[in-house]
Amino acid sequence: MTIYVGSLKYSPVFKSHCCAFGKACEKRGYSVRYIFSYEYEWMLPKEIKKKTIFVGHSVDIPSMLKDVFSPKNREKIRKIFLENQPTHIYMHNYHFLNHYIAKLSKKYGCRFIYHVHEPYVQDKKSHGGFQQYWLHLFEYFQGKLLNDTDIAIVSSHMASRLFDLRYPNFSGKKMLIPLMYEDLGNLDLETQDRKYITFVGPPVPAKNPEKFLEIVKYSNDNNLGLKFLLISRSKIKDTRYFQEKNLQVFYKEKISDEEFGELIKKSIAVLTPYRRETQSSVILVSYMYGTPVVSSNVGGLPEFVLHKKTGYLLDVNAKVEEWIEGINYIQKNFFILSKNCRKYFIRNFSGKNWEKYLDALLE
């Protein structure tokens, strides 16, 4: 059995999903290769690069359009089928070239698996700007891709329900499989210097950064002594994030998994006051490092945030004082919640859990 797994539009977290799946398949004795955008190259270890076909440089819609019309990219993909004859191809993240891969999969008897990370956004206005209009087109094109998809994977019950609403005529097999990651964490509570309440950006409208700023300002105005951290791979243009005391902004375009992990291990809690979300990599990666969350209860988030066990759940419109109560609860009960987070991650979201699903997925 020869399996290809990858992502052609750069988004750092997908590297971890792909490698977790690949390693689980190799453990089974399957032959595994990867197909990534060149934009992932800097973050891949040598052993993964040796097994990778790099295609294009997609990071956004314009670069995706450029890559899809490149004869060179299409030829690279075609060679995969002609020379390596894969039995399965598993793609994360939507890309226009996925349509070409799916068509070739049908032609050459390969099963095309597509992980649907964003099935359907009902309230598109929560994203603001151009993004809300792009989502209409995205869902239309994704529907076309699903027509050639053998197996669609969703990662939360909410995502599954939204998938059924938006694509009721899907004729392939739908599977509910949690997001899974390479386990890079550990839990040495005695040596950790936890000091930050952290928000992982970029501060886009759907993540509700206004609530984060409100919490920072309230803490400063009332001398609560809390220290805050904003992490972003995108440059922060809003000057408000640099004007508040006790708020540190960490911006770096290429944050490695190890760097990100070190920042999360310095955090008492991660704030996710999102307005809309079906599942959250931020929450699950926080758990990897034993870091509880203070989260809104929208969408699929209550499926992953166990109130007062791995975090603290609040209504998205809760008053700032209630968010502070959540932070205080985490601080007072940090050690038990931290252990709970790490255990919850290992049992459900660590890459070793792929073993539970491989038979049904690759049968």
Number of C-alpha atoms within 10 A of each C-alpha: 12 17 22 23 23 25 26 28 28 20 16 17 13 23 22 19 20 24 21 22 24 25 18 19 20 14 12 11 11 14 16 23 22 22 22 27 21 18 18 22 16 11 15 16 9 11 8 16 18 11 14 21 17 21 24 22 18 24 16 12 13 9 13 19 14 12 23 20 12 12 10 13 15 17 11 14 19 16 11 17 18 11 8 13 16 21 18 21 22 23 26 23 17 22 24 19 21 22 20 16 22 24 16 20 24 14 10 13 13 21 21 24 26 25 22 21 20 20 23 23 20 12 10 17 15 18 19 12 11 9 13 15 13 13 18 14 11 18 18 13 15 21 17 12 21 22 16 24 25 20 21 23 23 26 21 22 17 18 24 20 14 19 22 14 13 16 18 9 11 18 13 14 12 21 16 15 20 18 25 26 27 20 17 13 20 12 16 11 14 7 7 12 11 17 15 22 23 26 26 20 20 16 21 13 16 16 22 20 23 13 20 23 17 14 21 24 17 15 20 17 10 8 9 11 10 16 18 26 23 23 21 20 15 13 13 18 9 9 8 9 18 13 10 14 13 17 21 17 16 16 16 12 9 14 16 14 14 11 11 15 19 14 16 28 25 18 26 24 31 26 28 27 27 23 20 23 19 23 25 17 13 18 24 26 26 24 29 29 26 32 30 35 36 28 25 25 24 19 17 19 22 18 14 17 23 18 15 17 19 28 29 24 22 18 14 18 12 12 13 17 12 14 25 18 13 21 23 13 16 25 15 10 13 23 17 15 24 27 21 20 27 24 18 20 25 19 11 16 23 25 24 19 20 23 13 10 13 14 9 8 17 14 5
